[in-house]
Amino acid sequence: MADEKPPTPAETAAREQEEKDRKAREDAEQAQLPYKWTQTIRDVDVTIPVPGNLKGRDLDVVLAKDKIKVAVKGQEAIIEGQFPHPILTDESSWTLETTPTPPGKEIAIHLDKINKMNWWPHVVTTAPKIDVSKITPENSNLGDLDGQTRAMVEKMMYDQRQKEMGKPSSEEQKKMEILSKFQAEHPVEMDFSNAQIG
C-alpha cells in the first residue's frame, strides 16, 4: 500500500473552512427551530421556551415509542413528528421549568434512546439534519457507558480513525494476524513461490 502524503497547508485550510461553513449552515438551520436539542450516545434532551404564565395542564405533550407531540392546548404543535429511532417511553419524561430568562418557562424533554449506538441526525424526521459523521464523543462521556457498549464505541472510533488514515480496521488487522500466525506455523504448506497459476 502506498504511503499517504500529509495534506498541504492549503488543503488543511480548505478542509477547515469547509467544516466551519457546514457547521454554520447547521447552526442556522437549528436556530430556525422553535426548540434547542442536545444528545449523547444514550439520550436526547430538548428544551422549548414557552410563556411564563403557562401551567403543565395547559400543555399537550405526547411521548410515544416512535413519535412526539408538544403543543399548548388549542394551538398548533411546537414540535410533532416521527423520531429517527425509537425511544424507551418508560425512561423518557418531560417537565415544565421556570427559567431566569424570558419568556420565563421552558418545557424540558428527556428522551432515552433504545439503540445506544445511534447518533440522531434530528429530533423529528421533518426537521433539518445535522451531519452525525462529524460527532466526536468526548472521552469523559464514554465512562458513562456500560463495559460492552463502551468497548463497541471505542472500537467504532478506532476503526473510523484507521479508515480516515487508509489503514486496516481492527477486523482486518485480526484477520492478517491469524493469517500470519498460520503462515508461521505452516511454512512449508504456505510456500507458494513455485506455484503455477493460470
C-alpha positions as CSV (number, residue, x, y, z in Angstrom):
1,M,0.0,0.0,0.0
2,A,1.4,3.4,-1.0
3,D,2.1,5.9,1.8
4,E,-0.4,8.7,2.0
5,K,1.0,12.2,1.8
6,P,0.1,14.5,4.6
7,P,-2.3,17.2,3.5
8,T,-0.7,20.5,2.3
9,P,-1.4,23.6,4.4
10,A,-3.8,24.8,1.6
11,E,-5.7,21.5,1.7
12,T,-5.9,21.7,5.5
13,A,-7.1,25.3,5.4
14,A,-9.7,24.4,2.8
15,R,-11.0,21.4,4.9
16,E,-11.2,23.6,8.0
17,Q,-13.1,26.3,6.1
18,E,-15.5,23.7,4.7
19,E,-16.1,22.3,8.2
20,K,-16.8,25.9,9.5
21,D,-19.2,26.5,6.6
22,R,-21.0,23.2,7.2
23,K,-21.3,24.0,11.0
24,A,-22.6,27.5,10.3
25,R,-25.2,26.1,7.9
26,E,-26.3,23.5,10.6
27,D,-26.4,26.2,13.3
28,A,-28.5,28.5,11.1
29,E,-31.0,25.6,10.3
30,Q,-31.1,24.7,14.0
31,A,-31.6,28.3,15.0
32,Q,-34.8,28.4,13.0
33,L,-36.3,25.6,15.1
34,P,-38.6,26.6,18.0
35,Y,-36.6,24.4,20.3
36,K,-33.0,23.5,21.2
37,W,-31.7,20.0,21.5
38,T,-28.5,18.1,22.5
39,Q,-27.7,14.4,22.6
40,T,-25.3,11.8,23.9
41,I,-24.9,8.3,22.5
42,R,-27.6,7.3,25.2
43,D,-30.2,10.1,25.1
44,V,-31.6,13.3,23.6
45,D,-32.6,16.4,25.6
46,V,-35.0,19.0,24.1
47,T,-35.8,22.4,25.6
48,I,-38.7,24.5,24.3
49,P,-39.2,28.1,25.6
50,V,-42.8,28.9,26.5
51,P,-44.7,31.9,28.1
52,G,-44.1,32.2,31.8
53,N,-47.9,32.1,32.6
54,L,-48.4,28.5,31.4
55,K,-49.0,25.6,33.7
56,G,-48.5,21.9,33.0
57,R,-52.2,21.4,32.4
58,D,-52.1,24.0,29.6
59,L,-49.8,21.6,27.6
60,D,-50.5,18.7,25.3
61,V,-47.3,16.5,25.4
62,V,-47.2,13.0,23.9
63,L,-44.1,10.9,24.1
64,A,-44.6,7.6,22.2
65,K,-42.0,5.0,21.2
66,D,-41.6,6.4,17.7
67,K,-43.2,9.9,17.8
68,I,-43.5,13.1,19.8
69,K,-46.1,15.9,20.0
70,V,-45.7,19.1,22.1
71,A,-48.3,21.8,21.9
72,V,-50.0,24.4,24.0
73,K,-53.6,23.2,24.2
74,G,-55.7,24.7,21.4
75,Q,-52.7,25.8,19.4
76,E,-50.6,24.4,16.6
77,A,-47.9,21.9,17.8
78,I,-44.5,23.3,18.6
79,I,-42.9,20.0,17.7
80,E,-44.6,17.0,16.2
81,G,-43.4,14.1,14.2
82,Q,-41.6,10.7,14.0
83,F,-38.3,10.1,15.8
84,P,-35.4,8.9,13.6
85,H,-35.1,5.9,16.1
86,P,-37.4,4.6,18.8
87,I,-37.2,5.6,22.5
88,L,-37.8,3.9,25.8
89,T,-41.1,5.6,26.8
90,D,-40.8,4.4,30.5
91,E,-37.4,6.1,30.8
92,S,-38.3,9.3,28.9
93,S,-40.0,12.3,30.5
94,W,-40.9,16.0,30.3
95,T,-41.2,18.8,32.9
96,L,-42.2,22.4,32.8
97,E,-39.4,24.5,34.4
98,T,-39.1,28.2,35.4
99,T,-36.1,29.9,33.7
100,P,-34.3,33.1,34.8
101,T,-34.5,34.5,31.2
102,P,-37.6,35.5,29.2
103,P,-40.1,34.1,28.2
104,G,-39.9,32.7,31.8
105,K,-40.5,28.9,31.4
106,E,-39.4,26.0,29.3
107,I,-40.5,22.5,28.5
108,A,-37.6,20.2,29.2
109,I,-37.9,16.8,27.5
110,H,-35.6,13.8,28.1
111,L,-35.7,11.0,25.6
112,D,-33.9,7.7,26.4
113,K,-32.7,6.0,23.2
114,I,-33.4,2.3,22.7
115,N,-30.4,1.9,20.4
116,K,-27.4,3.3,22.4
117,M,-25.2,3.1,19.3
118,N,-27.0,5.6,17.0
119,W,-26.5,9.4,16.8
120,W,-29.7,11.1,15.8
121,P,-29.5,13.5,12.8
122,H,-32.6,15.3,14.1
123,V,-35.3,15.1,16.8
124,V,-38.1,14.5,14.3
125,T,-37.7,13.3,10.7
126,T,-39.2,16.5,9.2
127,A,-36.5,18.8,10.8
128,P,-33.2,19.7,9.2
129,K,-30.5,17.1,9.6
130,I,-27.1,17.5,11.2
131,D,-24.1,15.6,10.0
132,V,-23.7,12.9,12.6
133,S,-20.5,11.6,11.0
134,K,-18.7,14.7,12.5
135,I,-19.8,13.9,16.0
136,T,-16.8,13.0,18.2
137,P,-18.0,11.8,21.6
138,E,-15.9,13.1,24.5
139,N,-13.8,10.5,26.3
140,S,-15.4,11.6,29.6
141,N,-18.8,10.5,28.3
142,L,-17.5,7.1,27.4
143,G,-17.1,6.4,31.1
144,D,-20.9,6.7,31.4
145,L,-21.4,3.7,29.2
146,D,-21.5,0.1,30.4
147,G,-18.4,-2.1,29.6
148,Q,-19.8,-3.8,26.5
149,T,-21.3,-0.6,24.9
150,R,-18.1,1.4,25.7
151,A,-15.9,-1.3,24.1
152,M,-18.1,-1.2,21.0
153,V,-18.0,2.6,20.8
154,E,-14.2,2.7,21.2
155,K,-13.8,0.0,18.5
156,M,-16.0,2.1,16.2
157,M,-14.0,5.2,16.9
158,Y,-10.7,3.3,16.3
159,D,-12.0,1.8,13.0
160,Q,-13.1,5.3,11.9
161,R,-9.7,6.8,12.6
162,Q,-8.0,3.8,10.8
163,K,-10.3,4.3,7.8
164,E,-9.5,8.0,7.7
165,M,-5.8,7.2,7.6
166,G,-6.2,4.5,4.9
167,K,-5.2,1.8,7.4
168,P,-6.8,-1.6,8.1
169,S,-9.7,-1.8,10.6
170,S,-9.5,-3.9,13.8
171,E,-11.3,-6.8,12.0
172,E,-8.9,-6.6,9.0
173,Q,-5.9,-6.5,11.5
174,K,-7.2,-9.6,13.3
175,K,-7.6,-11.5,10.0
176,M,-4.0,-10.5,9.0
177,E,-2.7,-11.6,12.4
178,I,-4.4,-15.0,12.1
179,L,-3.0,-15.5,8.6
180,S,0.5,-14.5,9.7
181,K,0.3,-16.9,12.7
182,F,-0.9,-19.7,10.4
183,Q,1.9,-19.0,7.9
184,A,4.5,-19.1,10.6
185,E,3.1,-22.4,11.9
186,H,2.9,-23.9,8.4
187,P,5.8,-22.5,6.4
188,V,6.1,-25.5,4.0
189,E,2.3,-25.6,3.2
190,M,2.2,-21.9,2.8
191,D,5.1,-21.6,0.3
192,F,3.6,-20.7,-3.0
193,S,6.8,-19.4,-4.6
194,N,6.9,-22.2,-7.2
195,A,3.1,-22.3,-7.8
196,Q,1.8,-22.0,-11.4
197,I,-1.4,-20.0,-11.6
198,G,-3.5,-19.8,-14.7
